[in-house]
Amino acid sequence: MLCYLREVRAVVDEAKLQRLMAEVGRRARGPGRIYLTGGATALLFGWRSSTVDVDIKLDPEPPGVFEAIASLKNELDVNVELASPEEKLSRFRKPPYRTARSSRRERRLVGGGPTGLHASWGRVWRQTLREADLFLPPLREWRERSIPIATHGRVEFFHYDLRAQALAKIARAHERDLRDVQAMLERGLVSVEQLRAAYRDIEADLIRYPNLDPEVLRSRLDALTRDPA
């Protein structure tokens, strides 16, 4: 039986994250957009001093971005994960090694090292991101609501729509996630009414997400955002 082990990397601080963005932009071969989410957003806004992973969404995918990330994750000792509020990837692990049938051309490992994503799986992996184990329905206008960070080369970097990030954290309801939501509210990055409106935006689509209970999500949202008496 194969065991898919996650590489242990050093934590990421703001300086390392800024360097990662600059180098990805420099090495990408064409234009595209990269959306940061999770700990990377918390780090850049300042309520966390470090993060373990840099979670990103590519839309559209900059040409050459996987090759850039493959080398940078080792050069900078950083974990980069393909993840966003509408994509939960915990059940889908990257295959760690090439198979006996792989051709010489397919031996390149996008992720680098034993837990890297084999190049021949690239199309399958990207399809998995779109079809498998979706976490939340995407909000309308999430692209327009995403916040610009910087442009490096021909690659634009954004914070993924903070309303969607907050709702995903409320749905997951881990202690750190809820602290993140409180930090967003305290800094005025999202508001109670924006979160309630965002929930209404996706409520009708939640029936397509059997792992989510709309009533539980709504009750968590109400409990977290209830105005103090």
SEMIVO-839628 format. One line per field, with one value per atom (N, C-alpha, C): residue in one letter; x negated, y, z. Coordinates in steps of 0.1 Angstrom, whole numbers. Each point is the difference from the previous one (the first is absolute). Example, Ala and Ser with C-alpha at 12.3 -4.5 7.8 and 13.67 -1.06 7.14 Angstrom:
% SEMIVO-839628
resn	[A	A	A	S	S	S]
east	[-132	9	-9	4	-9	8]
north	[-57	12	12	11	11	11]
up	[78	0	0	-7	0	8]
END
This chain:
% SEMIVO-839628
resn	[M	M	M	L	L	L	C	C	C	Y	Y	Y	L	L	L	R	R	R	E	E	E	V	V	V	R	R	R	A	A	A	V	V	V	V	V	V	D	D	D	E	E	E	A	A	A	K	K	K	L	L	L	Q	Q	Q	R	R	R	L	L	L	M	M	M	A	A	A	E	E	E	V	V	V	G	G	G	R	R	R	R	R	R	A	A	A	R	R	R	G	G	G	P	P	P	G	G	G	R	R	R	I	I	I	Y	Y	Y	L	L	L	T	T	T	G	G	G	G	G	G	A	A	A	T	T	T	A	A	A	L	L	L	L	L	L	F	F	F	G	G	G	W	W	W	R	R	R	S	S	S	S	S	S	T	T	T	V	V	V	D	D	D	V	V	V	D	D	D	I	I	I	K	K	K	L	L	L	D	D	D	P	P	P	E	E	E	P	P	P	P	P	P	G	G	G	V	V	V	F	F	F	E	E	E	A	A	A	I	I	I	A	A	A	S	S	S	L	L	L	K	K	K	N	N	N	E	E	E	L	L	L	D	D	D	V	V	V	N	N	N	V	V	V	E	E	E	L	L	L	A	A	A	S	S	S	P	P	P	E	E	E	E	E	E	K	K	K	L	L	L	S	S	S	R	R	R	F	F	F	R	R	R	K	K	K	P	P	P	P	P	P	Y	Y	Y	R	R	R	T	T	T	A	A	A	R	R	R	S	S	S	S	S	S	R	R	R	R	R	R	E	E	E	R	R	R	R	R	R	L	L	L	V	V	V	G	G	G	G	G	G	G	G	G	P	P	P	T	T	T	G	G	G	L	L	L	H	H	H	A	A	A	S	S	S	W	W	W	G	G	G	R	R	R	V	V	V	W	W	W	R	R	R	Q	Q	Q	T	T	T	L	L	L	R	R	R	E	E	E	A	A	A	D	D	D	L	L	L	F	F	F	L	L	L	P	P	P	P	P	P	L	L	L	R	R	R	E	E	E	W	W	W	R	R	R	E	E	E	R	R	R	S	S	S	I	I	I	P	P	P	I	I	I	A	A	A	T	T	T	H	H	H	G	G	G	R	R	R	V	V	V	E	E	E	F	F	F	F	F	F	H	H	H	Y	Y	Y	D	D	D	L	L	L	R	R	R	A	A	A	Q	Q	Q	A	A	A	L	L	L	A	A	A	K	K	K	I	I	I	A	A	A	R	R	R	A	A	A	H	H	H	E	E	E	R	R	R	D	D	D	L	L	L	R	R	R	D	D	D	V	V	V	Q	Q	Q	A	A	A	M	M	M	L	L	L	E	E	E	R	R	R	G	G	G	L	L	L	V	V	V	S	S	S	V	V	V	E	E	E	Q	Q	Q	L	L	L	R	R	R	A	A	A	A	A	A	Y	Y	Y	R	R	R	D	D	D	I	I	I	E	E	E	A	A	A	D	D	D	L	L	L	I	I	I	R	R	R	Y	Y	Y	P	P	P	N	N	N	L	L	L	D	D	D	P	P	P	E	E	E	V	V	V	L	L	L	R	R	R	S	S	S	R	R	R	L	L	L	D	D	D	A	A	A	L	L	L	T	T	T	R	R	R	D	D	D	P	P	P	A	A	A]
east	[-9	9	-9	4	-8	5	-10	3	-4	9	-4	-3	-13	-5	-2	3	-1	-14	-7	-13	1	-9	0	-9	6	-8	0	-9	-1	12	4	11	-3	10	-1	3	-10	3	3	2	4	-11	-12	-11	-1	1	0	11	12	12	-2	-5	-2	-11	-10	-10	6	8	7	8	8	8	-9	-10	-9	-6	-5	-7	10	12	10	3	2	2	-11	-12	-12	-2	4	-3	11	12	12	-3	5	-2	11	10	11	9	10	9	10	4	10	3	9	3	-1	-6	-1	7	9	8	-5	-4	-4	11	0	11	-6	8	-4	-11	-10	-11	-8	-1	-7	7	13	8	-1	1	-2	-14	-10	-13	-2	5	-2	8	12	8	-5	-8	-7	5	11	4	-7	-8	-8	-15	-9	-14	-7	7	-5	11	-3	9	-8	7	-7	1	11	3	3	-3	5	10	13	11	3	2	2	11	6	8	-5	0	-5	11	2	12	-2	-4	-5	-14	-4	-13	-11	-10	-11	-8	-4	-9	-13	-4	-12	1	12	0	-3	4	-3	-15	-7	-14	-7	5	-5	2	12	3	-9	-1	-8	-14	-7	-13	0	9	0	4	8	4	-13	-10	-12	-10	-1	-9	3	13	5	4	1	5	14	9	14	10	11	11	9	4	9	11	13	11	10	6	11	13	5	12	6	14	7	13	8	12	10	0	9	-7	-12	-7	-7	5	-6	-7	-13	-9	-4	4	-6	2	10	1	-8	-5	-7	-14	-8	-15	-7	-10	-8	-8	0	-8	-15	-7	-13	-11	2	-11	5	-10	4	3	8	3	-9	0	-10	3	13	4	-4	-4	-3	-11	1	-11	-10	-12	-10	4	8	5	9	6	10	-7	-13	-6	-1	2	-1	10	-3	9	3	12	4	-2	3	-1	-14	-9	-13	-1	-9	-1	10	1	8	15	4	15	4	-8	3	11	6	11	-7	2	-6	6	-9	5	11	0	10	13	1	13	5	-7	4	15	3	14	10	-3	10	1	-11	1	8	-2	8	14	4	14	5	-8	5	3	-8	3	14	3	13	12	-2	12	1	-11	1	0	9	0	1	8	1	5	-6	2	11	1	11	3	12	3	-7	-5	-7	10	-4	9	0	11	1	-10	-6	-9	-12	-4	-12	-12	-1	-12	0	11	1	-2	3	-1	-14	-8	-13	-9	-9	-8	-13	-4	-14	-11	-10	-12	-12	-4	-11	0	-8	-3	-15	-4	-14	-1	-8	0	13	6	13	10	-3	9	5	13	7	4	-2	3	11	9	12	2	7	6	14	2	13	11	11	12	1	-1	-1	14	11	13	0	-6	0	-10	-11	-10	7	7	6	11	8	11	-6	-11	-7	-5	-6	-5	11	11	12	5	1	4	-9	-13	-10	0	1	2	-11	-12	-12	-2	-7	-2	-8	-10	-8	8	8	8	10	6	9	-7	-12	-8	-3	-3	-2	12	12	12	2	-3	1	-10	-12	-10	5	6	6	10	9	11	-6	-9	-6	-7	-6	-7	8	13	9	-2	-6	-3	13	8	13	10	13	10	10	7	10	10	5	10	-6	-13	-6	0	-3	0	14	9	14	5	-4	4	-7	-13	-7	6	4	7	13	7	13	-3	-12	-4	-2	-5	-3	10	9	9	7	5	8	-9	-13	-9	-6	3	-6	5	12	5	-9	-9	-9	-13	0	-12	4	1	5	-7	-13	-8	3	8	4	14	3	13	4	9	3	4	8	5	-12	-9	-12	-8	-3	-8	7	13	8	-1	1	0	-14	-10	-14	-2	5	-1	7	12	8	-7	-5	-7	-13	-7	-13	3	10	1	12	5	11	-5	8	-4	1	-10	1	12	5	12	-3]
north	[-12	12	12	10	12	10	7	10	14	9	13	10	3	7	15	9	14	4	7	5	11	0	10	11	12	12	10	10	11	8	8	9	11	7	11	13	9	14	9	13	9	2	0	2	-11	-12	-12	0	3	0	11	11	11	-5	-7	-5	-11	-8	-11	7	10	6	6	7	7	-10	-11	-10	-8	-3	-6	9	13	9	1	0	1	-12	-12	-13	-4	5	-4	4	-8	3	9	3	8	5	7	7	-10	4	-7	6	-6	5	-11	4	-9	7	-8	5	-7	8	-6	-1	-10	-2	-6	-1	-7	8	-8	6	11	-1	11	13	0	12	5	-8	4	6	-6	5	14	2	13	11	-3	10	2	-9	3	-6	-8	-6	-14	-5	-11	4	-5	3	-10	-12	-10	-10	-8	-10	-12	-12	-12	-2	3	-2	13	1	10	-6	4	-6	10	-6	8	-5	8	-4	7	-7	5	2	12	3	14	0	-11	-4	-13	-5	6	7	5	-11	1	-11	-1	-12	-2	1	2	2	-12	-12	-12	-3	3	-2	10	12	10	-4	-5	-4	-12	-9	-13	3	10	4	8	10	9	-6	-11	-6	-6	-4	-5	11	9	11	9	2	8	-8	-13	-9	4	-1	4	-10	-2	-8	9	-3	7	-10	3	-9	7	-8	5	-2	11	0	14	-1	13	-4	10	-3	-9	-1	-10	-13	-2	-12	-6	-11	-7	-12	0	-10	-11	0	-9	-15	-4	-14	-4	10	-3	3	-10	1	-2	7	-1	-13	-8	-12	3	-8	4	-4	-10	-5	-3	0	-4	-15	-4	-14	-6	-14	-7	3	4	3	14	8	14	1	9	2	9	1	8	15	4	14	2	-10	2	0	-2	-2	13	11	13	1	3	2	15	3	14	5	-9	4	-1	-7	-2	-9	-10	-9	-11	-8	-12	2	12	3	9	2	9	-6	8	-4	-4	-12	-5	7	4	8	-6	-14	-6	0	4	1	15	9	14	2	-5	2	-6	-12	-7	8	5	8	12	8	12	-3	-11	-4	-3	-7	-3	12	11	12	6	-2	5	-8	-13	-9	-7	-1	-9	7	-4	4	15	7	14	4	11	4	9	11	10	4	3	6	13	3	13	11	11	12	7	5	9	12	4	11	-2	-12	-2	6	0	6	15	6	15	4	-9	3	-4	-7	-3	13	0	12	0	10	-1	1	-7	0	6	-5	4	-6	6	-6	-2	-12	-4	-6	7	-4	1	-11	0	-7	-3	-7	10	0	8	-9	6	-7	7	-8	5	-8	6	-7	-5	-13	-6	7	3	6	-3	10	-3	-4	3	-6	-15	-5	-14	-7	7	-6	-1	11	-1	-10	-2	-10	-14	-2	-13	-3	10	-2	-3	7	-2	-14	-5	-14	-10	3	-10	1	12	2	-4	-1	-3	13	-2	12	11	-4	10	7	-8	6	11	-3	9	13	-2	12	8	-6	7	8	-6	8	12	-2	11	11	-4	10	8	-7	7	10	-5	9	12	-2	11	10	-4	9	6	-4	6	-6	-11	-6	-7	-5	-4	5	0	4	-11	1	-10	0	11	0	-6	2	-6	-15	-5	-14	-6	6	-5	0	11	1	-10	-3	-10	-14	-3	-12	-2	11	-1	-2	5	-2	-15	-7	-14	-10	5	-10	-9	4	-9	-11	3	-10	-10	2	-9	-14	-2	-13	-9	6	-8	-4	4	-2	-8	-13	-9	0	4	1	13	9	12	-1	4	1	15	5	14	6	-8	6	1	-9	1	12	2	11	13	1	12	3	-10	2	4	-5	4	15	3	14	9	-3	8	1	-11	1	8	-1	8	15	3	14	7	-7	6	13	11	12	-1	6	-1	7	-6	6	14]
up	[0	0	0	-8	-1	11	6	10	-6	-1	-5	11	1	12	-5	9	-2	4	-9	4	11	9	11	-5	-1	-4	11	-2	10	-2	11	-1	-9	-5	-9	7	-1	5	-11	3	-11	-10	4	-9	-10	5	-9	-9	4	-9	-11	4	-10	-10	4	-9	-9	6	-8	-12	4	-11	-10	4	-10	-9	5	-8	-9	5	-9	-12	3	-11	-9	5	-9	-9	6	-8	-8	2	-8	-14	-10	-14	-7	8	-6	11	-5	10	7	11	8	13	8	13	11	11	11	12	6	11	13	10	13	9	9	9	13	10	13	7	4	8	-7	-13	-8	1	-1	2	14	10	14	2	-6	2	-6	-12	-6	6	6	7	14	5	13	12	0	12	3	-9	2	-3	7	-3	-9	-2	-8	-5	-10	-4	-4	0	-4	-15	-6	-14	-7	-13	-8	-9	3	-8	-11	-12	-12	-9	-8	-11	-13	-11	-12	-10	-4	-9	-7	-12	-8	4	-3	4	-8	6	-8	-6	-12	-6	8	2	7	15	6	14	8	-5	8	0	-11	0	10	0	10	14	3	14	4	-10	3	5	-7	5	12	1	11	13	0	13	7	-9	6	3	-9	2	12	2	12	11	-1	11	4	-10	3	-6	7	-6	-7	-12	-9	-3	4	-3	-9	-9	-8	8	5	8	0	1	2	7	4	7	-6	-14	-6	-4	5	-3	12	5	11	-5	3	-6	9	12	10	-3	-8	-4	-12	-7	-13	2	1	2	-14	-1	-12	0	-11	-1	2	9	3	-9	-8	-8	-15	-9	-14	0	-9	-2	-10	0	-9	-15	-3	-13	-5	9	-4	-10	-9	-10	6	-6	4	1	-10	0	12	6	10	14	1	13	8	-6	7	11	12	11	2	-1	1	15	9	14	6	-6	5	11	0	12	0	10	0	0	5	0	-11	-11	-11	-8	-8	-9	-13	-4	-12	-12	-10	-11	-8	-1	-8	6	13	7	0	-7	1	-4	-12	-5	9	5	9	13	5	13	-2	-11	-2	-2	-7	-1	14	8	14	8	-2	7	-4	-13	-4	4	1	1	14	7	12	13	9	13	2	-8	1	14	6	13	2	-8	0	-14	-3	-14	-1	-12	-2	1	6	0	-13	-3	-12	2	-11	0	10	2	9	-6	-13	-7	3	-2	2	14	9	15	5	-8	5	0	10	3	-6	-9	-6	11	-2	8	-7	-11	-8	-13	-9	-13	-2	-3	-2	-14	-8	-14	-7	-5	-6	8	13	9	10	1	10	12	12	13	7	5	7	13	10	11	-6	1	-4	8	-6	6	15	9	14	5	-6	4	-1	-11	-2	9	3	9	14	4	14	0	-10	1	0	-7	0	14	6	14	10	-2	9	-2	-12	-3	6	-1	6	15	6	14	9	-5	8	8	12	9	-7	-7	-7	-11	-7	-11	6	11	6	5	5	4	-13	-11	-12	-4	1	-4	10	12	10	-4	-4	-4	-13	-9	-12	4	9	5	7	9	8	-9	-10	-9	-11	0	-10	-14	-1	-13	-6	9	-3	10	-3	10	2	11	3	-11	-5	-11	-13	-3	-12	1	12	2	-1	5	-1	-14	-7	-14	-9	4	-8	3	12	3	-8	-1	-8	-15	-4	-14	-4	10	-3	6	8	7	-8	-12	-9	-6	-1	-6	10	13	10	-1	-6	-1	-8	-8	-9	8	13	8	12	-1	11	13	-1	13	8	-6	7	4	13	5	0	-9	0	13	8	13	10	-1	9	-4	-13	-4	3	-2	4	14	9	14	5	-6	3	-4	-12	-4	9	4	9	14	5	13	0	-11	-1	-2	-8	-4	7	10	8	6	-2	7	15	7	15	5	11	6	6]
END
